[in-house]
Amino acid sequence: EERELLWTALKERGLRAERQYETQKGVPLDLALLCALGNLGITLGDAGAEQRTLRERSGWRYLAFPESAVKEDLATAVQTIEKEVERLGGLAA
């Protein structure tokens, strides 16, 4: 439910995200945004996860959100993702 909510919100903001994406290194992602200067992977986890965990590895940036953060404050999650997409040069054409 939260994954669909976030995907829909991103789509409404003009951010095309791939659902259930797997990187070349086999990392499963709930959502992936392929950007001009790298890629952004999004994972949703349990309520105990830190809200905006940012990691970088092999041309990817990863954000992790607890499902409750998406459900309770969708706007903040979307804004966080938008900022990272901007840092990565916007979506790839």
The 8 nearest C-alpha neighbors of each residue, nearest first, counted from 0:
[[1, 3, 2, 4, 5, 70, 66, 69],
 [2, 0, 4, 3, 66, 5, 70, 69],
 [3, 1, 5, 4, 0, 6, 29, 43],
 [2, 4, 6, 0, 1, 5, 7, 8],
 [3, 5, 1, 7, 2, 6, 0, 8],
 [4, 6, 8, 2, 7, 3, 1, 9],
 [7, 5, 3, 9, 8, 4, 2, 10],
 [6, 8, 10, 4, 5, 9, 3, 11],
 [9, 7, 5, 11, 10, 6, 4, 12],
 [10, 8, 14, 12, 6, 11, 7, 5],
 [9, 11, 7, 13, 14, 12, 8, 15],
 [10, 12, 8, 9, 13, 7, 14, 6],
 [13, 11, 9, 10, 14, 8, 77, 15],
 [12, 14, 10, 11, 15, 9, 8, 16],
 [15, 13, 9, 10, 12, 16, 11, 90],
 [16, 14, 10, 13, 32, 17, 9, 90],
 [17, 15, 32, 31, 30, 14, 18, 6],
 [16, 18, 31, 30, 20, 32, 19, 15],
 [17, 19, 30, 20, 29, 16, 31, 6],
 [20, 18, 29, 28, 30, 21, 17, 27],
 [21, 19, 28, 18, 27, 17, 31, 30],
 [20, 22, 27, 26, 25, 28, 23, 19],
 [21, 23, 25, 26, 24, 20, 27, 28],
 [24, 22, 25, 21, 26, 27, 20, 57],
 [25, 23, 22, 26, 21, 57, 27, 56],
 [24, 26, 22, 23, 21, 27, 20, 28],
 [25, 27, 22, 21, 24, 28, 23, 20],
 [28, 26, 21, 20, 25, 22, 29, 19],
 [29, 27, 20, 30, 42, 19, 21, 41],
 [28, 30, 19, 42, 18, 41, 20, 43],
 [31, 29, 18, 41, 28, 17, 19, 16],
 [32, 30, 40, 17, 16, 39, 41, 20],
 [31, 33, 16, 39, 38, 34, 17, 40],
 [32, 34, 38, 91, 90, 31, 39, 37],
 [33, 35, 90, 91, 38, 37, 89, 36],
 [34, 36, 91, 88, 90, 37, 89, 87],
 [37, 35, 87, 88, 34, 38, 89, 91],
 [38, 36, 58, 34, 59, 35, 87, 33],
 [37, 39, 33, 59, 34, 32, 60, 58],
 [38, 40, 60, 32, 61, 31, 59, 33],
 [39, 41, 31, 61, 30, 28, 60, 62],
 [42, 40, 62, 30, 63, 61, 29, 28],
 [43, 41, 63, 29, 28, 62, 64, 44],
 [44, 42, 64, 65, 66, 63, 29, 41],
 [43, 45, 65, 66, 64, 48, 42, 46],
 [44, 46, 65, 47, 48, 66, 43, 67],
 [45, 47, 65, 48, 67, 66, 44, 68],
 [48, 46, 45, 49, 65, 44, 50, 67],
 [49, 47, 65, 46, 45, 50, 44, 64],
 [48, 50, 51, 52, 47, 64, 65, 63],
 [51, 49, 64, 65, 52, 48, 63, 68],
 [52, 50, 63, 64, 49, 62, 53, 79],
 [51, 53, 63, 62, 49, 50, 54, 64],
 [54, 52, 62, 61, 51, 60, 55, 63],
 [55, 53, 61, 60, 52, 56, 62, 59],
 [54, 56, 60, 59, 61, 53, 57, 58],
 [55, 57, 59, 58, 60, 54, 61, 38],
 [58, 56, 59, 55, 60, 24, 37, 38],
 [59, 57, 37, 56, 38, 60, 55, 36],
 [60, 58, 38, 56, 57, 55, 39, 37],
 [61, 59, 55, 39, 54, 40, 38, 56],
 [60, 62, 40, 54, 53, 39, 41, 55],
 [63, 61, 53, 41, 52, 51, 40, 42],
 [62, 64, 42, 52, 43, 51, 41, 61],
 [63, 65, 50, 43, 51, 66, 44, 68],
 [64, 66, 44, 46, 45, 48, 67, 68],
 [65, 67, 69, 68, 43, 44, 45, 1],
 [66, 68, 70, 65, 69, 46, 71, 45],
 [69, 67, 71, 65, 66, 72, 70, 64],
 [70, 68, 73, 66, 67, 72, 71, 1],
 [69, 71, 67, 68, 72, 73, 1, 66],
 [70, 72, 68, 69, 67, 73, 66, 74],
 [73, 71, 69, 68, 74, 75, 70, 76],
 [72, 74, 69, 76, 75, 70, 77, 71],
 [75, 73, 77, 76, 72, 78, 69, 8],
 [74, 76, 78, 77, 73, 72, 79, 69],
 [75, 77, 79, 73, 74, 78, 69, 80],
 [76, 78, 80, 74, 75, 79, 81, 73],
 [79, 77, 81, 75, 80, 76, 74, 82],
 [80, 78, 76, 82, 77, 81, 75, 83],
 [79, 81, 77, 83, 78, 82, 84, 76],
 [80, 82, 78, 84, 83, 79, 77, 85],
 [83, 81, 85, 79, 80, 84, 78, 86],
 [82, 84, 86, 80, 85, 81, 87, 79],
 [83, 85, 87, 81, 89, 86, 82, 80],
 [86, 84, 89, 82, 88, 87, 83, 81],
 [87, 85, 83, 84, 88, 82, 89, 36],
 [86, 88, 36, 84, 85, 89, 37, 34],
 [89, 87, 35, 85, 36, 86, 34, 84],
 [90, 88, 85, 84, 34, 87, 35, 91],
 [89, 91, 34, 35, 33, 92, 84, 88],
 [92, 90, 35, 34, 33, 89, 88, 36],
 [91, 90, 35, 34, 33, 89, 15, 88]]
